[in-house]
Amino acid sequence: MSEKVSIKIPAALAGFVRPEAADEDKLRVVRSELEATPLERATLLFFLCYDKKPQIKAAALSAMRGLPLSLVMEIASSPSSHPRLVDLVARLHGGDRQICILLAGREDLLPATREFVAAKLCEFDEGGARELPPVQPADEEEPVADAGLAEDGEGGEELPADAAEEEEQEEEGEEEEFKSKYQLAQSMGVGDKIKMALTGDKEWRSILIKDTNKLVNGAVVKNPRITEPEILAISKSAIQNDEIIRVICQNKEWTKNYEIRKALVLNHKTPLPVALRYMSSLTEKDLGAIAKSKNVSSVLSNNARRILTNKKKS
């Protein structure tokens, strides 16, 4: 089954980008003659970039290239920007390092977009990005449904169908995306890995936390979008980077999580004074397990027994 994706645009503007709309109406979008917000105009231009008429497509692409940097940055960073719109923005404005960094921080990038952005970031580090080639969306790359656009009940519009993919193909695509990221990481320099560790999505973080360079894996826990389940997994792991544990211990939000505190107590890299402090908040059941454990230092097991004894006395 093919799957259609949708981008919400006001119904009053939809008629200007329908396949059957008059060329003059479409050119009014290009010339910014409609009452629309900058983001709405960019979305309308996106539709026209896949118009069947070459002159409309070329005019829309030219207008997209001329979007103000502030609007391009808004599209690149806004969670509401559709991945297809983001992909086109990446290819038209990927010569700007700041845009690429914003894009690299998105978790919803299409696989092809992610690889494109990573490659551009590598180019910047190698002495500056090369000039981007002209972008000309091709039908074989971006199929457009013959049915055109269909309004929904809220006045939104349905984007022309993306490439049809079966559910099986989508699953394979996700696996291939992870493989391609892993392969890409093998060829990246330390600087690029650090950038991706700081801005990349969950898959990038899971790859780079295992990197042998401490600057790279240490940057992962400084990624602003890292989640508590990821921190818990890191706290439970046999990570060899003391700095990672130090950063986790210093984050009060993370250490509010009981399971993270317990994992830190059991982690050999946690500074002993910190581990002893966290032990006081553990349950009697967990303290009992630590008291009997042979996998923790004698200081911790003895302290666990002491705490349990004091609890019984009180």
Residue pairs with C-beta under 8 A, 6 or more apart in sequence:
1 164
1 166
1 167
2 161
2 164
2 165
3 161
3 162
3 164
3 165
4 145
4 158
4 159
4 160
4 161
4 162
5 82
5 84
5 158
5 159
5 161
5 162
6 152
6 156
6 157
6 158
6 159
7 43
7 46
7 82
7 84
7 85
7 156
7 157
7 159
8 154
8 155
8 156
8 157
9 17
9 40
9 43
9 44
9 156
9 157
10 36
10 40
10 155
11 151
11 155
11 156
11 157
13 34
13 36
13 40
13 44
14 149
14 151
14 157
15 21
15 25
16 25
16 26
16 28
16 29
16 34
16 44
17 26
17 29
17 44
17 47
17 48
17 149
17 157
18 148
18 149
19 51
19 52
19 148
19 149
20 148
23 53
23 55
23 56
26 48
26 51
26 56
26 60
27 56
27 59
28 34
29 41
29 44
29 45
29 48
29 60
30 45
30 48
30 56
30 59
30 60
30 62
30 63
32 41
32 63
34 41
34 44
36 44
38 67
38 68
38 71
38 74
39 71
39 74
39 75
39 78
42 64
42 67
42 71
42 75
42 85
43 85
45 60
45 63
45 64
45 67
46 60
46 64
46 84
46 85
46 88
47 149
47 159
47 160
48 56
48 57
48 59
48 60
49 57
49 60
49 61
49 64
49 88
49 137
50 57
50 137
50 142
50 144
50 160
51 57
51 60
52 144
57 136
57 137
61 92
61 135
61 136
61 137
64 88
64 89
64 92
65 92
65 93
67 93
69 96
72 89
72 93
72 96
72 99
73 98
73 99
73 102
75 81
75 85
75 86
75 89
76 86
76 89
76 90
76 93
76 99
76 102
76 103
76 106
77 102
77 105
77 106
79 108
81 89
82 159
83 108
83 109
83 110
83 113
84 110
84 159
84 162
86 103
86 106
86 108
86 109
86 110
86 113
87 109
87 110
87 112
87 113
88 135
88 137
89 99
89 103
90 99
90 100
90 103
90 113
90 116
90 117
91 116
91 132
91 135
92 132
92 135
93 99
94 100
94 103
94 116
94 117
94 120
94 129
94 132
95 120
95 129
95 131
95 132
97 121
97 124
97 129
100 117
100 120
100 121
100 124
101 121
101 195
101 199
103 109
103 113
103 117
104 117
104 118
104 121
104 195
104 196
104 199
104 200
105 199
105 200
105 225
106 201
107 201
107 202
107 225
109 117
109 201
111 173
111 176
111 177
111 180
114 177
114 181
114 201
115 180
115 184
118 184
118 188
118 192
118 196
120 129
121 192
121 195
121 196
122 188
122 189
122 192
123 129
123 130
125 189
125 191
125 192
141 163
142 162
142 163
143 160
143 161
143 162
143 163
143 164
144 160
144 161
145 160
145 161
148 160
149 157
149 158
149 159
149 160
150 157
150 158
151 157
151 158
152 158
165 173
177 203
178 203
181 203
181 204
181 207
182 207
185 193
185 196
185 204
185 207
185 208
185 211
188 196
190 213
190 215
190 216
193 208
193 211
193 213
193 216
193 219
194 215
194 216
194 219
196 204
196 208
197 204
197 205
197 208
197 209
197 211
197 216
197 217
197 219
197 220
197 222
197 223
198 219
198 222
198 223
199 223
200 208
200 223
201 225
202 227
202 230
205 220
205 223
205 226
205 230
206 230
208 216
208 217
208 219
208 220
209 217
209 220
209 234
209 239
210 217
211 217
214 241
214 243
217 239
217 241
217 244
218 241
218 243
218 244
218 247
220 226
220 234
220 244
221 231
221 234
221 244
221 247
221 248
222 247
228 254
228 257
228 260
231 248
231 251
231 254
231 257
231 260
232 257
232 259
232 260
232 263
234 244
234 248
235 245
235 248
235 260
235 263
235 264
235 267
236 263
236 266
236 267
238 268
239 245
239 267
239 269
240 269
241 269
242 269
244 269
245 264
245 267
245 269
245 270
245 271
246 271
248 254
248 255
248 260
248 264
249 255
249 264
249 270
249 271
249 274
254 260
255 261
255 264
255 278
258 281
261 278
261 281
261 282
262 278
262 282
262 286
264 270
264 274
264 275
264 278
265 275
265 278
265 279
265 282
265 290
265 296
265 300
266 290
266 295
266 296
267 275
268 297
272 297
272 299
272 300
275 300
276 299
276 300
276 303
279 287
279 290
279 300
279 303
279 304
279 307
280 307
282 290
284 308
284 311
287 304
287 307
287 308
288 304
288 308
290 296
290 300
290 301
290 304
291 301
291 304
291 305
291 308
292 301
293 301
